[in-house]
Amino acid sequence: MRGQLDLYGVFLPSSAALLLFAYVGLRVLTTLLGRTGFYQAVWHRSLFNLALYITLFGGFSAAIGWL
């Protein structure tokens, strides 16, 4: 394991920060995609959002080189 984050005595895996960044990125992207009307072309919005979240997490972890 590369390291842990100490949050007031609670040790979290270092990938928890990446999960948080991916969530923030997901919220920004879903807002932008909703305003542009992109979701009208998507068959299942929840599955698309899940795939987008996993893609963001994978992209962040590949960019940093943690996982």
PDB file as gemmi writes it, atoms N, CA and C in Angstrom:
CRYST1    1.000    1.000    1.000  90.00  90.00  90.00 P 1                      
ATOM      1  N   MET A   1       0.839  -1.174   0.000  1.00  0.00           N  
ATOM      2  CA  MET A   1       0.000   0.000   0.000  1.00  0.00           C  
ATOM      3  C   MET A   1       0.883   1.236   0.000  1.00  0.00           C  
ATOM      4  N   ARG A   2       0.520   2.212  -0.792  1.00  0.00           N  
ATOM      5  CA  ARG A   2       1.332   3.414  -0.952  1.00  0.00           C  
ATOM      6  C   ARG A   2       1.276   4.343   0.242  1.00  0.00           C  
ATOM      7  N   GLY A   3       0.234   4.324   0.966  1.00  0.00           N  
ATOM      8  CA  GLY A   3       0.118   5.231   2.095  1.00  0.00           C  
ATOM      9  C   GLY A   3      -1.312   5.328   2.562  1.00  0.00           C  
ATOM     10  N   GLN A   4      -1.474   5.975   3.674  1.00  0.00           N  
ATOM     11  CA  GLN A   4      -2.798   6.148   4.235  1.00  0.00           C  
ATOM     12  C   GLN A   4      -2.986   7.602   4.628  1.00  0.00           C  
ATOM     13  N   LEU A   5      -4.217   8.025   4.599  1.00  0.00           N  
ATOM     14  CA  LEU A   5      -4.572   9.367   5.036  1.00  0.00           C  
ATOM     15  C   LEU A   5      -5.058   9.298   6.476  1.00  0.00           C  
ATOM     16  N   ASP A   6      -4.556  10.161   7.311  1.00  0.00           N  
ATOM     17  CA  ASP A   6      -4.982  10.217   8.700  1.00  0.00           C  
ATOM     18  C   ASP A   6      -6.008  11.333   8.842  1.00  0.00           C  
ATOM     19  N   LEU A   7      -7.246  10.962   9.100  1.00  0.00           N  
ATOM     20  CA  LEU A   7      -8.331  11.926   9.230  1.00  0.00           C  
ATOM     21  C   LEU A   7      -8.856  11.854  10.662  1.00  0.00           C  
ATOM     22  N   TYR A   8      -8.264  12.667  11.544  1.00  0.00           N  
ATOM     23  CA  TYR A   8      -8.644  12.728  12.954  1.00  0.00           C  
ATOM     24  C   TYR A   8      -8.567  11.347  13.620  1.00  0.00           C  
ATOM     25  N   GLY A   9      -7.506  10.633  13.351  1.00  0.00           N  
ATOM     26  CA  GLY A   9      -7.305   9.339  13.971  1.00  0.00           C  
ATOM     27  C   GLY A   9      -7.881   8.167  13.203  1.00  0.00           C  
ATOM     28  N   VAL A  10      -8.599   8.432  12.129  1.00  0.00           N  
ATOM     29  CA  VAL A  10      -9.155   7.374  11.295  1.00  0.00           C  
ATOM     30  C   VAL A  10      -8.282   7.265  10.059  1.00  0.00           C  
ATOM     31  N   PHE A  11      -7.733   6.091   9.838  1.00  0.00           N  
ATOM     32  CA  PHE A  11      -6.860   5.880   8.696  1.00  0.00           C  
ATOM     33  C   PHE A  11      -7.673   5.424   7.494  1.00  0.00           C  
ATOM     34  N   LEU A  12      -7.555   6.173   6.419  1.00  0.00           N  
ATOM     35  CA  LEU A  12      -8.252   5.867   5.173  1.00  0.00           C  
ATOM     36  C   LEU A  12      -7.229   5.498   4.107  1.00  0.00           C  
ATOM     37  N   PRO A  13      -7.589   4.631   3.186  1.00  0.00           N  
ATOM     38  CA  PRO A  13      -6.660   4.321   2.106  1.00  0.00           C  
ATOM     39  C   PRO A  13      -6.423   5.556   1.235  1.00  0.00           C  
ATOM     40  N   SER A  14      -5.267   5.598   0.623  1.00  0.00           N  
ATOM     41  CA  SER A  14      -4.936   6.777  -0.177  1.00  0.00           C  
ATOM     42  C   SER A  14      -5.839   6.925  -1.401  1.00  0.00           C  
ATOM     43  N   SER A  15      -6.456   5.849  -1.829  1.00  0.00           N  
ATOM     44  CA  SER A  15      -7.360   5.943  -2.967  1.00  0.00           C  
ATOM     45  C   SER A  15      -8.675   6.646  -2.607  1.00  0.00           C  
ATOM     46  N   ALA A  16      -8.924   6.866  -1.314  1.00  0.00           N  
ATOM     47  CA  ALA A  16     -10.139   7.574  -0.909  1.00  0.00           C  
ATOM     48  C   ALA A  16     -10.139   9.004  -1.435  1.00  0.00           C  
ATOM     49  N   ALA A  17      -8.970   9.617  -1.518  1.00  0.00           N  
ATOM     50  CA  ALA A  17      -8.889  10.966  -2.084  1.00  0.00           C  
ATOM     51  C   ALA A  17      -9.239  10.945  -3.565  1.00  0.00           C  
ATOM     52  N   LEU A  18      -8.800   9.916  -4.269  1.00  0.00           N  
ATOM     53  CA  LEU A  18      -9.147   9.800  -5.683  1.00  0.00           C  
ATOM     54  C   LEU A  18     -10.642   9.577  -5.872  1.00  0.00           C  
ATOM     55  N   LEU A  19     -11.234   8.794  -4.994  1.00  0.00           N  
ATOM     56  CA  LEU A  19     -12.679   8.589  -5.067  1.00  0.00           C  
ATOM     57  C   LEU A  19     -13.433   9.893  -4.847  1.00  0.00           C  
ATOM     58  N   LEU A  20     -12.947  10.712  -3.936  1.00  0.00           N  
ATOM     59  CA  LEU A  20     -13.572  12.008  -3.683  1.00  0.00           C  
ATOM     60  C   LEU A  20     -13.421  12.939  -4.882  1.00  0.00           C  
ATOM     61  N   PHE A  21     -12.233  12.977  -5.480  1.00  0.00           N  
ATOM     62  CA  PHE A  21     -12.024  13.806  -6.664  1.00  0.00           C  
ATOM     63  C   PHE A  21     -12.895  13.337  -7.830  1.00  0.00           C  
ATOM     64  N   ALA A  22     -13.037  12.030  -7.982  1.00  0.00           N  
ATOM     65  CA  ALA A  22     -13.884  11.492  -9.050  1.00  0.00           C  
ATOM     66  C   ALA A  22     -15.344  11.861  -8.812  1.00  0.00           C  
ATOM     67  N   TYR A  23     -15.769  11.867  -7.554  1.00  0.00           N  
ATOM     68  CA  TYR A  23     -17.149  12.245  -7.251  1.00  0.00           C  
ATOM     69  C   TYR A  23     -17.404  13.709  -7.566  1.00  0.00           C  
ATOM     70  N   VAL A  24     -16.469  14.565  -7.207  1.00  0.00           N  
ATOM     71  CA  VAL A  24     -16.618  15.996  -7.507  1.00  0.00           C  
ATOM     72  C   VAL A  24     -16.647  16.209  -9.019  1.00  0.00           C  
ATOM     73  N   GLY A  25     -15.766  15.518  -9.727  1.00  0.00           N  
ATOM     74  CA  GLY A  25     -15.766  15.612 -11.187  1.00  0.00           C  
ATOM     75  C   GLY A  25     -17.058  15.100 -11.791  1.00  0.00           C  
ATOM     76  N   LEU A  26     -17.606  14.034 -11.208  1.00  0.00           N  
ATOM     77  CA  LEU A  26     -18.880  13.499 -11.686  1.00  0.00           C  
ATOM     78  C   LEU A  26     -19.996  14.510 -11.502  1.00  0.00           C  
ATOM     79  N   ARG A  27     -20.050  15.169 -10.345  1.00  0.00           N  
ATOM     80  CA  ARG A  27     -21.096  16.168 -10.107  1.00  0.00           C  
ATOM     81  C   ARG A  27     -21.001  17.319 -11.112  1.00  0.00           C  
ATOM     82  N   VAL A  28     -19.791  17.757 -11.404  1.00  0.00           N  
ATOM     83  CA  VAL A  28     -19.601  18.842 -12.368  1.00  0.00           C  
ATOM     84  C   VAL A  28     -20.039  18.394 -13.762  1.00  0.00           C  
ATOM     85  N   LEU A  29     -19.605  17.210 -14.164  1.00  0.00           N  
ATOM     86  CA  LEU A  29     -19.948  16.732 -15.500  1.00  0.00           C  
ATOM     87  C   LEU A  29     -21.435  16.446 -15.663  1.00  0.00           C  
ATOM     88  N   THR A  30     -22.087  15.896 -14.634  1.00  0.00           N  
ATOM     89  CA  THR A  30     -23.519  15.633 -14.762  1.00  0.00           C  
ATOM     90  C   THR A  30     -24.321  16.931 -14.841  1.00  0.00           C  
ATOM     91  N   THR A  31     -23.862  17.954 -14.147  1.00  0.00           N  
ATOM     92  CA  THR A  31     -24.529  19.250 -14.256  1.00  0.00           C  
ATOM     93  C   THR A  31     -24.386  19.819 -15.665  1.00  0.00           C  
ATOM     94  N   LEU A  32     -23.176  19.751 -16.200  1.00  0.00           N  
ATOM     95  CA  LEU A  32     -22.955  20.265 -17.553  1.00  0.00           C  
ATOM     96  C   LEU A  32     -23.709  19.455 -18.600  1.00  0.00           C  
ATOM     97  N   LEU A  33     -23.696  18.137 -18.459  1.00  0.00           N  
ATOM     98  CA  LEU A  33     -24.396  17.291 -19.434  1.00  0.00           C  
ATOM     99  C   LEU A  33     -25.907  17.465 -19.334  1.00  0.00           C  
ATOM    100  N   GLY A  34     -26.415  17.701 -18.137  1.00  0.00           N  
ATOM    101  CA  GLY A  34     -27.847  17.937 -17.970  1.00  0.00           C  
ATOM    102  C   GLY A  34     -28.294  19.247 -18.587  1.00  0.00           C  
ATOM    103  N   ARG A  35     -27.461  20.265 -18.468  1.00  0.00           N  
ATOM    104  CA  ARG A  35     -27.821  21.575 -19.032  1.00  0.00           C  
ATOM    105  C   ARG A  35     -27.750  21.598 -20.547  1.00  0.00           C  
ATOM    106  N   THR A  36     -26.861  20.796 -21.115  1.00  0.00           N  
ATOM    107  CA  THR A  36     -26.736  20.776 -22.568  1.00  0.00           C  
ATOM    108  C   THR A  36     -27.754  19.857 -23.233  1.00  0.00           C  
ATOM    109  N   GLY A  37     -28.461  19.049 -22.458  1.00  0.00           N  
ATOM    110  CA  GLY A  37     -29.448  18.140 -23.023  1.00  0.00           C  
ATOM    111  C   GLY A  37     -28.858  16.835 -23.519  1.00  0.00           C  
ATOM    112  N   PHE A  38     -27.665  16.509 -23.093  1.00  0.00           N  
ATOM    113  CA  PHE A  38     -27.011  15.283 -23.539  1.00  0.00           C  
ATOM    114  C   PHE A  38     -27.748  14.039 -23.072  1.00  0.00           C  
ATOM    115  N   TYR A  39     -28.369  14.093 -21.912  1.00  0.00           N  
ATOM    116  CA  TYR A  39     -29.009  12.922 -21.341  1.00  0.00           C  
ATOM    117  C   TYR A  39     -30.231  12.459 -22.124  1.00  0.00           C  
ATOM    118  N   GLN A  40     -30.719  13.251 -23.048  1.00  0.00           N  
ATOM    119  CA  GLN A  40     -31.819  12.810 -23.896  1.00  0.00           C  
ATOM    120  C   GLN A  40     -31.373  11.714 -24.855  1.00  0.00           C  
ATOM    121  N   ALA A  41     -30.068  11.664 -25.152  1.00  0.00           N  
ATOM    122  CA  ALA A  41     -29.529  10.642 -26.049  1.00  0.00           C  
ATOM    123  C   ALA A  41     -29.031   9.417 -25.300  1.00  0.00           C  
ATOM    124  N   VAL A  42     -29.076   9.437 -23.966  1.00  0.00           N  
ATOM    125  CA  VAL A  42     -28.577   8.328 -23.158  1.00  0.00           C  
ATOM    126  C   VAL A  42     -29.744   7.415 -22.808  1.00  0.00           C  
ATOM    127  N   TRP A  43     -29.531   6.103 -22.970  1.00  0.00           N  
ATOM    128  CA  TRP A  43     -30.602   5.150 -22.721  1.00  0.00           C  
ATOM    129  C   TRP A  43     -30.897   5.009 -21.232  1.00  0.00           C  
ATOM    130  N   HIS A  44     -29.876   4.817 -20.420  1.00  0.00           N  
ATOM    131  CA  HIS A  44     -30.063   4.605 -18.992  1.00  0.00           C  
ATOM    132  C   HIS A  44     -29.121   5.543 -18.243  1.00  0.00           C  
ATOM    133  N   ARG A  45     -29.688   6.586 -17.683  1.00  0.00           N  
ATOM    134  CA  ARG A  45     -28.875   7.648 -17.083  1.00  0.00           C  
ATOM    135  C   ARG A  45     -28.040   7.154 -15.898  1.00  0.00           C  
ATOM    136  N   SER A  46     -28.595   6.302 -15.071  1.00  0.00           N  
ATOM    137  CA  SER A  46     -27.865   5.824 -13.895  1.00  0.00           C  
ATOM    138  C   SER A  46     -26.664   4.969 -14.291  1.00  0.00           C  
ATOM    139  N   LEU A  47     -26.831   4.103 -15.263  1.00  0.00           N  
ATOM    140  CA  LEU A  47     -25.714   3.285 -15.728  1.00  0.00           C  
ATOM    141  C   LEU A  47     -24.643   4.149 -16.388  1.00  0.00           C  
ATOM    142  N   PHE A  48     -25.071   5.153 -17.122  1.00  0.00           N  
ATOM    143  CA  PHE A  48     -24.114   6.065 -17.744  1.00  0.00           C  
ATOM    144  C   PHE A  48     -23.320   6.820 -16.683  1.00  0.00           C  
ATOM    145  N   ASN A  49     -23.992   7.279 -15.630  1.00  0.00           N  
ATOM    146  CA  ASN A  49     -23.298   7.985 -14.554  1.00  0.00           C  
ATOM    147  C   ASN A  49     -22.328   7.076 -13.817  1.00  0.00           C  
ATOM    148  N   LEU A  50     -22.699   5.820 -13.610  1.00  0.00           N  
ATOM    149  CA  LEU A  50     -21.797   4.869 -12.971  1.00  0.00           C  
ATOM    150  C   LEU A  50     -20.560   4.636 -13.829  1.00  0.00           C  
ATOM    151  N   ALA A  51     -20.759   4.455 -15.132  1.00  0.00           N  
ATOM    152  CA  ALA A  51     -19.625   4.260 -16.032  1.00  0.00           C  
ATOM    153  C   ALA A  51     -18.744   5.504 -16.082  1.00  0.00           C  
ATOM    154  N   LEU A  52     -19.344   6.671 -16.035  1.00  0.00           N  
ATOM    155  CA  LEU A  52     -18.582   7.912 -16.032  1.00  0.00           C  
ATOM    156  C   LEU A  52     -17.764   8.049 -14.749  1.00  0.00           C  
ATOM    157  N   TYR A  53     -18.335   7.665 -13.613  1.00  0.00           N  
ATOM    158  CA  TYR A  53     -17.622   7.708 -12.336  1.00  0.00           C  
ATOM    159  C   TYR A  53     -16.430   6.752 -12.330  1.00  0.00           C  
ATOM    160  N   ILE A  54     -16.632   5.557 -12.820  1.00  0.00           N  
ATOM    161  CA  ILE A  54     -15.545   4.576 -12.879  1.00  0.00           C  
ATOM    162  C   ILE A  54     -14.453   5.039 -13.832  1.00  0.00           C  
ATOM    163  N   THR A  55     -14.851   5.648 -14.935  1.00  0.00           N  
ATOM    164  CA  THR A  55     -13.879   6.167 -15.891  1.00  0.00           C  
ATOM    165  C   THR A  55     -13.071   7.315 -15.286  1.00  0.00           C  
ATOM    166  N   LEU A  56     -13.727   8.203 -14.564  1.00  0.00           N  
ATOM    167  CA  LEU A  56     -13.022   9.304 -13.910  1.00  0.00           C  
ATOM    168  C   LEU A  56     -12.045   8.795 -12.858  1.00  0.00           C  
ATOM    169  N   PHE A  57     -12.479   7.823 -12.053  1.00  0.00           N  
ATOM    170  CA  PHE A  57     -11.593   7.262 -11.038  1.00  0.00           C  
ATOM    171  C   PHE A  57     -10.396   6.573 -11.678  1.00  0.00           C  
ATOM    172  N   GLY A  58     -10.639   5.817 -12.718  1.00  0.00           N  
ATOM    173  CA  GLY A  58      -9.543   5.152 -13.419  1.00  0.00           C  
ATOM    174  C   GLY A  58      -8.596   6.135 -14.077  1.00  0.00           C  
ATOM    175  N   GLY A  59      -9.143   7.191 -14.624  1.00  0.00           N  
ATOM    176  CA  GLY A  59      -8.299   8.210 -15.247  1.00  0.00           C  
ATOM    177  C   GLY A  59      -7.447   8.953 -14.244  1.00  0.00           C  
ATOM    178  N   PHE A  60      -8.035   9.296 -13.100  1.00  0.00           N  
ATOM    179  CA  PHE A  60      -7.260   9.974 -12.059  1.00  0.00           C  
ATOM    180  C   PHE A  60      -6.172   9.078 -11.490  1.00  0.00           C  
ATOM    181  N   SER A  61      -6.512   7.818 -11.263  1.00  0.00           N  
ATOM    182  CA  SER A  61      -5.504   6.915 -10.705  1.00  0.00           C  
ATOM    183  C   SER A  61      -4.416   6.613 -11.717  1.00  0.00           C  
ATOM    184  N   ALA A  62      -4.742   6.549 -12.989  1.00  0.00           N  
ATOM    185  CA  ALA A  62      -3.707   6.329 -14.009  1.00  0.00           C  
ATOM    186  C   ALA A  62      -2.827   7.570 -14.170  1.00  0.00           C  
ATOM    187  N   ALA A  63      -3.433   8.740 -14.042  1.00  0.00           N  
ATOM    188  CA  ALA A  63      -2.644   9.974 -14.173  1.00  0.00           C  
ATOM    189  C   ALA A  63      -1.660  10.133 -13.025  1.00  0.00           C  
ATOM    190  N   ILE A  64      -2.074   9.731 -11.836  1.00  0.00           N  
ATOM    191  CA  ILE A  64      -1.199   9.856 -10.677  1.00  0.00           C  
ATOM    192  C   ILE A  64      -0.288   8.645 -10.557  1.00  0.00           C  
ATOM    193  N   GLY A  65      -0.739   7.487 -11.023  1.00  0.00           N  
ATOM    194  CA  GLY A  65       0.077   6.284 -10.983  1.00  0.00           C  
ATOM    195  C   GLY A  65       0.013   5.547  -9.672  1.00  0.00           C  
ATOM    196  N   TRP A  66      -1.101   5.677  -8.938  1.00  0.00           N  
ATOM    197  CA  TRP A  66      -1.226   5.008  -7.644  1.00  0.00           C  
ATOM    198  C   TRP A  66      -1.646   3.570  -7.790  1.00  0.00           C  
ATOM    199  N   LEU A  67      -2.628   3.294  -8.641  1.00  0.00           N  
ATOM    200  CA  LEU A  67      -3.176   1.939  -8.703  1.00  0.00           C  
ATOM    201  C   LEU A  67      -2.738   1.215  -9.944  1.00  0.00           C  
TER     202      LEU A  67                                                      
END                                                                             
